[in-house]
Amino acid sequence: MKEGKLQIYCGNGKGKTTAAIGQAIREASKGRSVFIVQFLKGKQEEEISFIKRLEPEIKLFRFQKREEAFENLTEQEKEEEIPNLKNGLNFARKVLATGECDVLILDEVLGLPEREIATLEELHSLLEAAENTDLIFTGIRLYPEMLEWADEVYEISVLKESE
């Protein structure tokens, strides 16, 4: 019987990763182990160094080699990064298969189908493999199918933005 839950943080507003990290801190404070796998992001050293201070309760993994966000890369650089991003998905599968953590956050994973790096079926297979691990997906675009998969969906939008 599957016990793990899926939360999704999506939308055009800022704060999806921050909300997921907040959830990570909340779960770690309960004694649960948390892994975060980041996709498509540049190396934001302040964020990374802060999360690294939360180890061993919260562990951050990045498989991208370049410093820049995926969207800022040339087409050639994107092609070179795609295998690294797929390695991140394979790592997530392995973590789920072995039950290495209680909560697995896949930050910006919702951007992979849009860029044809992973399919919706591949993302759904992660959910099926979750067993007792809670999953958190973040990203801008929510696919309608995901509403059926998720236990909770939070849409983060901008109501007002300073100029």
N, C-alpha and C positions, 0 to 999 in steps of 0.2 A: 504494500500500500504506500503510495507516494505521500510524503509528508511536507516536502519543501514547497515554499510559496514563491511566486513571482511578483515583484513590484516593478513598475515602470515609471520613470521620470522622463517626460518628453515635452516638446514645445520649443518655441522660438525665444523664450525668455532665458536670462542668465540664472544660474543657480542649480541646474540639474545635478552636476557633479558635486556641488556643495551639499545638496540635500542627501545624496547617496553617501557622502563621507560622514555626514551627521548621523545617518542610519548606521554606518559602520562603527562609529564611536559608541552609539547607543548599544549595539549588539556586543561589542567588545567589553563594555562595562558590565555586561551580564555574564562574562566569562566565555563568550563564544569567539571562535577564531574567524577572522575575516581576511579574504584575499580580494584585492582590487586588480583587475587587468584593464589597462587603458589602451584604447584604439584611436587612431586618427589624430591624436593631439601632438602638439609640439612639446618639447621638454620645458615645462614651466617650473624652473628650479625651486622657487619659493614653495609651491604646492608640494612638489616631490620631497623636498627636504623636510617639510613639516610632517608629511605622512610617514617618512622613514623614522621619525622620532617616536612613532606609535608602535613600532615593531617591538616584540614579536606578535602582539595581539592583532595588528593590522599590517598586512604585507602588500606592497605595491609591486606589480610586474608590468613592464613595458617591453614590447618586442620590436617596436619601430627603432630603426638605427639613427635616423636623421633628427636633428634638433627641431626643424620646422614642422608645423601642422601639415597633415597630408594634403589639404586643399591648396597649400602654398607651394607645393613641389611642382617641378616640371613633369611632363608626361613620362619621360625616361625615368626620373627619380621615383615616380609613383609605381611604375612597373617593377622597379627594384624593391620597393617596400611591400608590395602585395604579398610575396611569400612570407615576410616577417609577420604581417598582420594575420595571415592564415596560421602561422605558428602559434600566435596568441590564442586563436580559437581552439587549436589542437591541445594547447596547454589547459585551457578551460575544460575541455572534454576529459582530459586525464585527471584533473583535480576532482571533477564530479564522479568519475568512475572509481577513484580511490577514496573518496570522502575525506579529503585532506583538510577541508575547512567547513565551517558551519554556514557561512554566508559568502557568496561569490558575487562580487560587483563587476559587471562588464560595462565599463564606462565608454560611452559613444558607440556601443555595438550596433545601435539602430542605424548608424550611417553605413554599415557594411553592405546591406542588400542594395541600397541606392547606388553604390559605387561598383556593384557587381563583384564584390570581393567574397561575399557569402550569400547564400540564399535564405529565404524565410524558413525553408525546411531545415536548413542547418541550424538556425537559431532555435527552432522548435525542438530539434533533437537534443539540444542542450537542456532544455526544460524537461524533456522526458528522461534524461540521464540524471537529473538532479536528486532523485531519491529523497534524502533527508536534508539536503542543502537548500537554503533559501537563496534565490537569485534576485539580483537587481540589475535591470537594463536601463541605460540612459541613452539619450540621443534626441535629435530634433524631431524626426518623423516617426509617427506611430502608424503602423500598418493595421487596417481594420481587423485582420485575423488575430492580432495580438490581444485585442480586447477580450477575446474568448479564452486565451491562454492565461491571462493575468489575474491575480487575486486583487491587486490594487493598481490603479493607474492615476498618476498625478500629472496634470498638464500645467507647465510653467509658462506663463505668458506675460508680456509687458503691457501694463495698463497705462503707465506714464513713464517717460524716459527723459532725463535731463539733457539739454542740448549741448 
